[in-house]
Amino acid sequence: MTPRMSRRGAERGEDRQVSKALAELGSRYEMSPPAPSRVVKETPDKKKSPKKRLLKLVRANESVILALGLVEESSDRLILEAIQKQADSIDTYLLDHGCNPELSKAVHKLYKECKAQGVTQGNRVIKKIWILVLKLLFLCAGITGIVALVTYVVSLEWKPGKCAFNEFANRTCAMHGNTCKLQVAISVEGEYHVFPAFQPPVISNWGPGKGGDDLYKFDELGAFKCCNQALQVELAQKAPTEELDLNVDKLGAGVGSGTPCCSFFDSKTSLFCDNFGLKVGFETCPTTPWKCRVKTK
């Protein structure tokens, strides 16, 4: 046997020994394939909203958490925001990041349900608002109708007429103080009546008078506007002007509703202050008759 052949035989012998050793090692330690990632499927619960079911599914599958770039401690808001970024392509995104296809579809399905529920809830809110608005409109319309009806019914008792001061109540201007009352001649539908004690209504505060007492006035656009300055007219014998207004230091007794009752009548012309417009130079004052409404029995 030559030296070369003996060397080859030795090498072959060593190879057989190595193969035998590896076979023995393999029988002792059997290698198993890597375990697949754990997938937790959703258990449908109709009592829970799609949002809660989606969060539960995501938190139960670590692979989804990692694919979204989050950690297990991430808040619900962060999880929903991460899913919202991918929107309708969330299933493709999860597949591309190594998630199970079935799991990716489940996440996508729940996401779509969340969107649909959001739209539905929004429509419900809008519907409720419209119903509330309509109810308020009907309520206002009802109240307005009732008020109008009551006003109309009450107005049936009142009739339009024409009026004029005729005489002082009790035929005297004395003892009236600052609440002057007058007889009013009334013409209603061709009939004549007399109201025995009418007190011209005051409408607003005119300002402080002599002694600090407040002064009140008759309507400056109404039939009694020149009654406000009746005493001024009596003293100055001219129509009321702005220069005469509130000249309380000279008048003493006051103006407006505080005018002395006897000043409401001009003895020289035999005219009451509701008819001063007939006096020469008093064209800015009203004349009688003035419109009134009368309640008849």
One Martini backbone bead per residue (centre of mass of N, CA, C, O) as a GRO file, in nm:
protein
  297
    1MET     BB    1   0.098   0.036   0.023
    2THR     BB    2   0.066   0.349  -0.024
    3PRO     BB    3   0.082   0.657   0.120
    4ARG     BB    4  -0.168   0.789  -0.029
    5MET     BB    5  -0.385   0.577   0.043
    6SER     BB    6  -0.358   0.597   0.350
    7ARG     BB    7  -0.453   0.899   0.368
    8ARG     BB    8  -0.739   0.864   0.250
    9GLY     BB    9  -0.842   0.665   0.453
   10ALA     BB   10  -0.815   0.849   0.695
   11GLU     BB   11  -1.014   1.072   0.598
   12ARG     BB   12  -1.261   0.893   0.579
   13GLY     BB   13  -1.266   0.814   0.873
   14GLU     BB   14  -1.311   1.098   0.986
   15ASP     BB   15  -1.582   1.160   0.839
   16ARG     BB   16  -1.744   0.934   0.972
   17GLN     BB   17  -1.710   1.034   1.264
   18VAL     BB   18  -1.847   1.310   1.225
   19SER     BB   19  -2.125   1.208   1.127
   20LYS     BB   20  -2.183   1.038   1.376
   21ALA     BB   21  -2.176   1.272   1.581
   22LEU     BB   22  -2.402   1.444   1.454
   23ALA     BB   23  -2.623   1.229   1.476
   24GLU     BB   24  -2.617   1.210   1.784
   25LEU     BB   25  -2.675   1.512   1.838
   26GLY     BB   26  -2.952   1.524   1.688
   27SER     BB   27  -3.096   1.310   1.873
   28ARG     BB   28  -3.075   1.486   2.135
   29TYR     BB   29  -3.124   1.770   1.956
   30GLU     BB   30  -3.414   1.880   1.862
   31MET     BB   31  -3.525   2.098   1.612
   32SER     BB   32  -3.744   2.371   1.605
   33PRO     BB   33  -3.951   2.573   1.475
   34PRO     BB   34  -4.054   2.880   1.471
   35ALA     BB   35  -4.279   3.061   1.633
   36PRO     BB   36  -4.554   3.207   1.585
   37SER     BB   37  -4.733   3.472   1.615
   38ARG     BB   38  -4.963   3.590   1.829
   39VAL     BB   39  -5.325   3.556   1.782
   40VAL     BB   40  -5.604   3.764   1.861
   41LYS     BB   41  -5.928   3.734   1.842
   42GLU     BB   42  -6.234   3.853   1.797
   43THR     BB   43  -6.509   3.904   2.026
   44PRO     BB   44  -6.813   3.963   1.973
   45ASP     BB   45  -6.984   4.269   2.112
   46LYS     BB   46  -7.282   4.438   2.090
   47LYS     BB   47  -7.259   4.618   2.353
   48LYS     BB   48  -7.017   4.725   2.217
   49SER     BB   49  -6.837   4.946   2.069
   50PRO     BB   50  -6.626   4.972   1.807
   51LYS     BB   51  -6.410   5.122   1.964
   52LYS     BB   52  -6.370   4.919   2.196
   53ARG     BB   53  -6.311   4.673   2.016
   54LEU     BB   54  -6.062   4.789   1.878
   55LEU     BB   55  -5.887   4.837   2.130
   56LYS     BB   56  -5.892   4.547   2.231
   57LEU     BB   57  -5.758   4.417   1.982
   58VAL     BB   58  -5.495   4.578   1.979
   59ARG     BB   59  -5.402   4.513   2.277
   60ALA     BB   60  -5.401   4.189   2.219
   61ASN     BB   61  -5.187   4.280   1.979
   62GLU     BB   62  -4.860   4.343   1.955
   63SER     BB   63  -4.815   4.371   1.645
   64VAL     BB   64  -4.990   4.626   1.615
   65ILE     BB   65  -4.849   4.811   1.810
   66LEU     BB   66  -4.573   4.799   1.661
   67ALA     BB   67  -4.675   4.889   1.378
   68LEU     BB   68  -4.770   5.178   1.507
   69GLY     BB   69  -4.537   5.274   1.711
   70LEU     BB   70  -4.602   5.147   1.993
   71VAL     BB   71  -4.711   5.084   2.323
   72GLU     BB   72  -4.883   4.933   2.572
   73GLU     BB   73  -4.915   5.228   2.729
   74SER     BB   74  -5.084   5.348   2.533
   75SER     BB   75  -5.328   5.541   2.457
   76ASP     BB   76  -5.625   5.558   2.304
   77ARG     BB   77  -5.565   5.813   2.141
   78LEU     BB   78  -5.302   5.713   2.003
   79ILE     BB   79  -5.424   5.472   1.862
   80LEU     BB   80  -5.640   5.622   1.695
   81GLU     BB   81  -5.444   5.813   1.551
   82ALA     BB   82  -5.273   5.593   1.410
   83ILE     BB   83  -5.512   5.477   1.247
   84GLN     BB   84  -5.608   5.742   1.111
   85LYS     BB   85  -5.357   5.787   0.931
   86GLN     BB   86  -5.440   5.528   0.748
   87ALA     BB   87  -5.722   5.453   0.746
   88ASP     BB   88  -5.837   5.260   0.479
   89SER     BB   89  -5.515   5.139   0.481
   90ILE     BB   90  -5.463   4.964   0.741
   91ASP     BB   91  -5.436   4.674   0.630
   92THR     BB   92  -5.190   4.720   0.448
   93TYR     BB   93  -5.005   4.830   0.666
   94LEU     BB   94  -5.001   4.576   0.849
   95LEU     BB   95  -4.896   4.379   0.638
   96ASP     BB   96  -4.625   4.538   0.583
   97HIS     BB   97  -4.570   4.492   0.918
   98GLY     BB   98  -4.638   4.166   0.978
   99CYS     BB   99  -4.930   4.106   0.990
  100ASN     BB  100  -5.201   3.938   1.005
  101PRO     BB  101  -5.448   3.919   0.777
  102GLU     BB  102  -5.692   3.874   0.963
  103LEU     BB  103  -5.621   4.104   1.157
  104SER     BB  104  -5.620   4.336   0.952
  105LYS     BB  105  -5.920   4.306   0.872
  106ALA     BB  106  -6.040   4.349   1.154
  107VAL     BB  107  -5.936   4.636   1.193
  108HIS     BB  108  -6.066   4.756   0.939
  109LYS     BB  109  -6.361   4.692   1.010
  110LEU     BB  110  -6.376   4.853   1.279
  111TYR     BB  111  -6.301   5.124   1.159
  112LYS     BB  112  -6.552   5.147   0.974
  113GLU     BB  113  -6.757   5.133   1.207
  114CYS     BB  114  -6.664   5.391   1.346
  115LYS     BB  115  -6.729   5.582   1.115
  116ALA     BB  116  -7.030   5.514   1.088
  117GLN     BB  117  -7.107   5.592   1.378
  118GLY     BB  118  -7.020   5.889   1.361
  119VAL     BB  119  -7.221   5.969   1.141
  120THR     BB  120  -7.477   5.880   1.288
  121GLN     BB  121  -7.442   6.058   1.540
  122GLY     BB  122  -7.435   6.325   1.387
  123ASN     BB  123  -7.720   6.298   1.268
  124ARG     BB  124  -7.865   6.281   1.539
  125VAL     BB  125  -7.783   6.557   1.646
  126ILE     BB  126  -7.904   6.723   1.416
  127LYS     BB  127  -8.191   6.620   1.452
  128LYS     BB  128  -8.230   6.719   1.743
  129ILE     BB  129  -8.185   7.017   1.684
  130TRP     BB  130  -8.417   7.050   1.484
  131ILE     BB  131  -8.640   6.965   1.676
  132LEU     BB  132  -8.588   7.188   1.883
  133VAL     BB  133  -8.629   7.428   1.694
  134LEU     BB  134  -8.920   7.357   1.612
  135LYS     BB  135  -9.039   7.365   1.894
  136LEU     BB  136  -8.970   7.662   1.948
  137LEU     BB  137  -9.127   7.777   1.710
  138PHE     BB  138  -9.403   7.665   1.794
  139LEU     BB  139  -9.407   7.799   2.068
  140CYS     BB  140  -9.384   8.091   1.970
  141ALA     BB  141  -9.629   8.079   1.785
  142GLY     BB  142  -9.830   8.009   2.008
  143ILE     BB  143  -9.784   8.256   2.188
  144THR     BB  144  -9.843   8.468   1.970
  145GLY     BB  145 -10.131   8.371   1.912
  146ILE     BB  146 -10.244   8.411   2.195
  147VAL     BB  147 -10.183   8.710   2.222
  148ALA     BB  148 -10.341   8.797   1.971
  149LEU     BB  149 -10.614   8.687   2.064
  150VAL     BB  150 -10.639   8.846   2.324
  151THR     BB  151 -10.610   9.124   2.196
  152TYR     BB  152 -10.854   9.097   2.013
  153VAL     BB  153 -11.069   9.044   2.227
  154VAL     BB  154 -11.016   9.304   2.386
  155SER     BB  155 -11.055   9.503   2.140
  156LEU     BB  156 -11.366   9.456   2.112
  157GLU     BB  157 -11.423   9.654   2.363
  158TRP     BB  158 -11.286   9.860   2.172
  159LYS     BB  159 -11.327  10.192   2.034
  160PRO     BB  160 -11.298  10.421   1.804
  161GLY     BB  161 -11.226  10.776   1.856
  162LYS     BB  162 -11.309  11.117   1.959
  163CYS     BB  163 -11.127  11.370   2.144
  164ALA     BB  164 -11.180  11.618   2.425
  165PHE     BB  165 -11.148  11.868   2.615
  166ASN     BB  166 -11.422  12.014   2.831
  167GLU     BB  167 -11.350  11.986   3.150
  168PHE     BB  168 -11.325  11.995   3.467
  169ALA     BB  169 -11.330  11.820   3.723
  170ASN     BB  170 -11.596  11.940   3.898
  171ARG     BB  171 -11.561  12.227   3.758
  172THR     BB  172 -11.248  12.237   3.866
  173CYS     BB  173 -10.893  12.328   3.925
  174ALA     BB  174 -10.908  12.294   4.204
  175MET     BB  175 -10.759  12.051   4.415
  176HIS     BB  176 -10.554  11.877   4.215
  177GLY     BB  177 -10.271  11.950   4.182
  178ASN     BB  178 -10.063  11.694   4.017
  179THR     BB  179 -10.365  11.554   3.931
  180CYS     BB  180 -10.507  11.626   3.669
  181LYS     BB  181 -10.861  11.642   3.590
  182LEU     BB  182 -11.079  11.561   3.308
  183GLN     BB  183 -11.313  11.618   3.087
  184VAL     BB  184 -11.434  11.404   2.814
  185ALA     BB  185 -11.513  11.425   2.486
  186ILE     BB  186 -11.702  11.175   2.297
  187SER     BB  187 -11.676  11.011   1.971
  188VAL     BB  188 -11.890  10.723   1.879
  189GLU     BB  189 -12.049  10.633   1.617
  190GLY     BB  190 -12.224  10.918   1.654
  191GLU     BB  191 -12.171  10.923   1.957
  192TYR     BB  192 -12.203  11.083   2.282
  193HIS     BB  193 -11.961  11.135   2.545
  194VAL     BB  194 -11.856  11.133   2.901
  195PHE     BB  195 -11.561  11.168   3.077
  196PRO     BB  196 -11.515  11.271   3.406
  197ALA     BB  197 -11.194  11.147   3.486
  198PHE     BB  198 -10.910  11.247   3.322
  199GLN     BB  199 -10.564  11.141   3.315
  200PRO     BB  200 -10.293  11.226   3.184
  201PRO     BB  201 -10.035  11.053   3.063
  202VAL     BB  202  -9.727  10.951   3.158
  203ILE     BB  203  -9.388  10.842   3.028
  204SER     BB  204  -9.143  11.017   3.167
  205ASN     BB  205  -8.851  11.129   3.267
  206TRP     BB  206  -8.720  11.475   3.278
  207GLY     BB  207  -8.605  11.546   3.559
  208PRO     BB  208  -8.495  11.767   3.777
  209GLY     BB  209  -8.640  11.976   4.000
  210LYS     BB  210  -8.750  12.168   4.221
  211GLY     BB  211  -8.605  12.030   4.511
  212GLY     BB  212  -8.538  11.735   4.348
  213ASP     BB  213  -8.776  11.663   4.198
  214ASP     BB  214  -8.928  11.479   3.977
  215LEU     BB  215  -9.006  11.499   3.632
  216TYR     BB  216  -9.296  11.473   3.424
  217LYS     BB  217  -9.423  11.373   3.100
  218PHE     BB  218  -9.570  11.413   2.813
  219ASP     BB  219  -9.618  11.332   2.504
  220GLU     BB  220  -9.441  11.498   2.244
  221LEU     BB  221  -9.632  11.339   2.008
  222GLY     BB  222  -9.893  11.422   2.133
  223ALA     BB  223 -10.184  11.586   2.252
  224PHE     BB  224 -10.003  11.690   2.533
  225LYS     BB  225  -9.737  11.855   2.477
  226CYS     BB  226  -9.842  12.157   2.566
  227CYS     BB  227  -9.895  12.076   2.869
  228ASN     BB  228  -9.602  12.086   2.975
  229GLN     BB  229  -9.610  12.432   2.907
  230ALA     BB  230  -9.863  12.592   3.012
  231LEU     BB  231  -9.732  12.800   3.206
  232GLN     BB  232  -9.538  12.921   3.004
  233VAL     BB  233  -9.753  13.022   2.813
  234GLU     BB  234  -9.896  13.206   3.015
  235LEU     BB  235  -9.641  13.393   3.070
  236ALA     BB  236  -9.526  13.432   2.758
  237GLN     BB  237  -9.722  13.409   2.515
  238LYS     BB  238  -9.592  13.141   2.383
  239ALA     BB  239  -9.463  12.899   2.233
  240PRO     BB  240  -9.299  12.632   2.287
  241THR     BB  241  -8.952  12.605   2.378
  242GLU     BB  242  -8.633  12.532   2.457
  243GLU     BB  243  -8.593  12.791   2.637
  244LEU     BB  244  -8.843  12.706   2.833
  245ASP     BB  245  -8.734  12.459   2.926
  246LEU     BB  246  -8.690  12.409   3.261
  247ASN     BB  247  -8.781  12.698   3.395
  248VAL     BB  248  -8.815  12.660   3.723
  249ASP     BB  249  -8.732  12.926   3.863
  250LYS     BB  250  -8.974  13.088   3.735
  251LEU     BB  251  -9.223  12.889   3.781
  252GLY     BB  252  -9.204  12.687   4.048
  253ALA     BB  253  -9.443  12.458   3.992
  254GLY     BB  254  -9.365  12.350   3.715
  255VAL     BB  255  -9.369  12.081   3.486
  256GLY     BB  256  -9.563  11.897   3.316
  257SER     BB  257  -9.737  11.714   3.543
  258GLY     BB  258  -9.674  11.975   3.747
  259THR     BB  259  -9.871  12.148   3.634
  260PRO     BB  260 -10.099  12.354   3.689
  261CYS     BB  261 -10.421  12.294   3.622
  262CYS     BB  262 -10.518  12.588   3.535
  263SER     BB  263 -10.306  12.601   3.284
  264PHE     BB  264 -10.474  12.413   3.080
  265PHE     BB  265 -10.632  12.695   3.065
  266ASP     BB  266 -10.728  12.955   2.836
  267SER     BB  267 -10.917  13.233   2.908
  268LYS     BB  268 -10.879  13.409   2.646
  269THR     BB  269 -10.961  13.146   2.438
  270SER     BB  270 -11.096  12.889   2.557
  271LEU     BB  271 -10.843  12.679   2.579
  272PHE     BB  272 -10.702  12.389   2.575
  273CYS     BB  273 -10.392  12.222   2.552
  274ASP     BB  274 -10.513  12.027   2.315
  275ASN     BB  275 -10.586  12.332   2.147
  276PHE     BB  276 -10.342  12.545   2.092
  277GLY     BB  277 -10.327  12.546   1.769
  278LEU     BB  278 -10.546  12.795   1.743
  279LYS     BB  279 -10.335  12.976   1.818
  280VAL     BB  280 -10.150  13.235   1.756
  281GLY     BB  281  -9.831  13.089   1.703
  282PHE     BB  282  -9.933  12.761   1.770
  283GLU     BB  283  -9.888  12.545   1.531
  284THR     BB  284  -9.715  12.319   1.698
  285CYS     BB  285  -9.974  12.255   1.818
  286PRO     BB  286 -10.240  12.085   1.889
  287THR     BB  287 -10.561  11.958   1.790
  288THR     BB  288 -10.890  11.913   1.785
  289PRO     BB  289 -10.936  11.606   1.770
  290TRP     BB  290 -10.835  11.307   1.928
  291LYS     BB  291 -10.731  10.998   1.930
  292CYS     BB  292 -10.928  10.719   2.055
  293ARG     BB  293 -11.017  10.467   2.301
  294VAL     BB  294 -11.327  10.298   2.376
  295LYS     BB  295 -11.505  10.161   2.646
  296THR     BB  296 -11.796   9.984   2.621
  297LYS     BB  297 -12.108   9.861   2.775
   0.00000   0.00000   0.00000
